[in-house]
Amino acid sequence: DIPLLVENGLAPLFHLVIVVTADSETRVRRLVEHRGVTEADARSRIAAQATDDQRRAVADVLLDNSGAPGGLDDQVRALYRDRLVPFERNLREHKRVGAQYRLVPADPTWPDQARRLTARLKVVCAGRAVHIDHIGSTAVPGLDAKDVIDIQVMVPDLDTADALAEPLADAGFPPVAHVRADNPKPGTDPDAWAKRLHAGADPGRPATVHLRAEGSPAARFALVFRDWLRADPAARAEYLRLKQDAAAAAAGLTGHQAAVAYLKVKEPWFDSAYPRALAWSAGRD
């Protein structure tokens, strides 16, 4: 329980932030009735604190406590059972959340969720990252996607990425050790597509963190591809159809089998999309 967590900018230091809020009039009434302060003093105290928007911006979980006593009991029990307990276990064991291959409707809060993850990653990287960006389908407004936030951490080199492996695991992003590269695109140096991959340990917010070297074609393509989809409705619609086909191929499968089925549909399309996205980017420059 940290009263000034928002005011002091401490939220990125924690694995998860839960904000319990109530509407302003309820807070004023409770201060007057239970703390014995005047209404003017209550309003002055609230005005001196972080705003509701500022609190919402750092909240991984937002609980509205405007109702009667006990009104949040069931919600808190479910949060503890379904998220906090497994998250703590995953953190302790450096265990990642299993991948899902089901598309969900575009969520307008994905960018805000990505900003919170990015803020935590900046703390973990402690100046060793060149840039940290929200990438992938959840970074494209209006695009249905797997409910997984993709973040790219651009580093000077992969030695830096390896040095960050343990700090990232401790912060809730354990490594996916068997993934050491993206699929090389035709006409490029396969070695230039090396990367390190980490995945989130929070069952309530699946995430994937891609560490790629500055200047590599993979790092550039991640950003160009995102921006191309944002700018080109036809490309976005084409990619959505592909993702729907890939999700259908993975339906009913789990684990490695689901991943293989999903990627078998998607990866060949990326070979042709790569030069198209680069051509779009070159025409924009």
Residue pairs with C-beta under 8 A, 6 or more apart in sequence:
2 10
4 10
5 11
5 14
5 17
5 58
6 50
6 54
6 55
6 58
7 49
7 50
11 17
11 58
11 116
11 119
12 116
12 119
12 120
12 122
12 123
13 123
15 87
15 91
15 120
15 171
15 172
15 202
16 60
16 61
16 83
16 84
16 87
16 202
17 58
17 59
17 60
17 61
17 116
18 59
18 60
18 61
18 62
18 63
18 79
19 55
19 56
19 58
19 59
19 61
19 62
19 63
20 63
20 65
20 72
21 52
21 55
21 56
21 62
21 63
21 64
21 65
21 66
22 30
22 64
22 65
22 66
23 66
24 46
24 52
26 66
27 42
27 46
28 39
28 42
28 43
28 46
31 37
31 41
31 42
31 45
32 38
32 39
32 42
35 42
37 45
55 62
56 62
57 112
57 115
58 116
60 113
60 116
60 202
60 204
60 205
61 79
61 83
61 204
63 72
63 75
63 76
63 79
64 72
65 71
65 72
82 203
82 204
83 202
83 203
83 204
86 203
87 172
87 201
87 202
87 203
87 204
89 95
90 96
90 97
90 172
90 174
90 201
90 202
90 203
91 170
91 172
91 201
94 169
94 174
94 201
95 174
95 201
96 173
96 174
96 176
96 198
96 199
96 200
96 201
97 199
97 200
97 201
97 202
97 203
97 206
98 255
99 148
99 199
99 206
99 258
99 259
100 146
100 147
100 148
100 206
101 146
101 246
101 247
101 250
101 251
101 253
101 258
101 259
101 261
101 262
102 146
102 247
102 251
103 144
103 145
103 146
103 243
103 244
103 247
104 144
104 145
104 146
104 147
105 144
106 141
106 142
106 143
106 144
106 145
107 138
107 147
108 141
110 138
110 139
110 145
110 149
111 134
111 138
111 139
111 141
113 149
113 205
114 134
114 138
114 139
114 149
114 151
115 134
117 149
117 151
117 200
117 205
117 207
118 132
118 133
118 134
118 151
120 171
120 172
121 129
121 132
121 151
121 153
121 168
121 171
121 173
121 209
122 129
122 132
123 171
124 164
124 167
124 168
124 171
124 173
125 132
125 153
125 155
125 164
125 167
126 167
128 155
128 156
128 160
128 163
128 164
129 153
129 154
129 155
130 154
130 155
130 156
130 214
131 152
131 154
132 151
132 152
132 153
132 154
133 139
133 151
133 152
133 154
133 222
133 223
133 226
134 149
134 150
134 151
135 150
135 151
135 152
135 210
135 222
135 223
135 225
135 226
136 145
136 148
136 149
136 150
136 208
136 222
136 226
137 143
137 144
137 145
137 146
137 150
137 229
137 239
137 243
138 145
138 147
138 148
138 149
138 150
139 150
139 226
139 230
140 226
140 229
140 230
140 236
141 230
142 236
143 229
143 236
143 239
143 240
144 240
144 243
144 244
145 243
146 247
147 206
148 206
148 207
148 208
149 200
149 205
149 206
149 207
149 208
150 207
150 208
150 210
151 207
151 208
151 209
151 210
152 209
152 210
152 211
152 212
152 219
152 222
152 223
153 161
153 164
153 209
153 210
153 211
153 212
154 212
154 213
154 214
154 219
155 161
155 164
155 211
155 212
155 213
155 214
156 213
156 214
157 213
157 214
158 194
158 195
158 196
158 211
158 213
161 195
161 196
161 211
161 213
162 196
164 211
165 175
165 196
165 198
168 174
168 175
168 198
168 209
169 175
169 198
172 200
172 201
172 202
173 198
173 199
173 200
173 201
173 207
173 209
174 198
174 199
174 201
175 196
175 197
175 198
176 197
176 198
176 199
179 195
179 196
179 197
180 194
180 195
180 196
181 190
181 193
181 194
181 195
182 193
182 195
182 218
183 193
183 267
183 270
184 190
184 192
184 193
185 193
185 217
185 221
185 270
185 271
185 274
186 271
186 274
188 217
189 217
192 216
192 217
192 218
193 216
193 217
193 218
194 213
194 216
194 218
195 210
195 211
195 212
195 213
195 216
195 218
196 210
196 211
197 208
197 209
197 210
197 211
198 208
198 209
198 211
199 206
199 207
199 208
199 209
200 206
200 207
200 208
200 209
210 222
212 218
212 219
212 222
213 219
221 274
221 277
221 278
224 277
224 278
224 280
224 281
225 273
225 277
227 281
228 235
228 276
228 277
228 280
228 281
229 235
229 236
229 239
230 236
231 280
232 280
235 273
235 276
235 277
235 280
239 269
239 273
242 265
242 266
242 269
243 266
245 265
246 261
246 262
246 263
246 265
246 266
247 262
249 261
249 262
249 264
249 265
250 258
250 259
250 261
250 262
253 261
